[in-house]
Structures are given as C-alpha cells and as structure tokens.
Amino acid sequence: MNFAQSIVAILLTLSALVMIVTVLMQSSERTGIGAVSGAAETFFGKSKARGMDAKLALVTKICTGIFVAMSILMMLIG
C-alpha cells in the first residue's frame, strides 16, 4: 500500500467513525411511551434539541460526502 492509499484509508476510516457517532447521537423522532405519562420535553427543550440535531445532521451529511468521495478515490487508486 503506497502513501496515497494510506492517507485515503485513514480519511475513510475517520469519516466512517465520525458518521457512526453522529448518527448515534441524534435523538429519535419517536416520543414513545413517555408522551402518555407527561414525560415529554417542553417546548424550549425541543427547540434546543432540534438545533443540536440540525448540527449533527449537517456533520453526518458532510461525513457521508467525504466517505463516498474517499471510497471512490480508493477504488480509483487501488
């Protein structure tokens, strides 16, 4: 494996790990049984979470783009 392949492999692995972490950190769209008992978040808590989820979604999209680009580059180099 040459130097270019090593760099692309490292970037591919890092983008995959960051993508996995950001997807796992995003909150679920379901409220579940907590909504029945009144344990659902307040209005202000939801807007705060939505802002954080928007940032996580953006990071996920960027990492996905990097992942796809590095996968294609790895195929072309290899």
Buried (B, 14 or more C-beta within 10 A) or exposed (E): EEEEEEEBBEBBEBBBEBBEEBBEEBEEEEEEEEEEEEEEBEEEEEEEEEEEBEEBEEBBEBBBEBBEBBBEBBEEEE
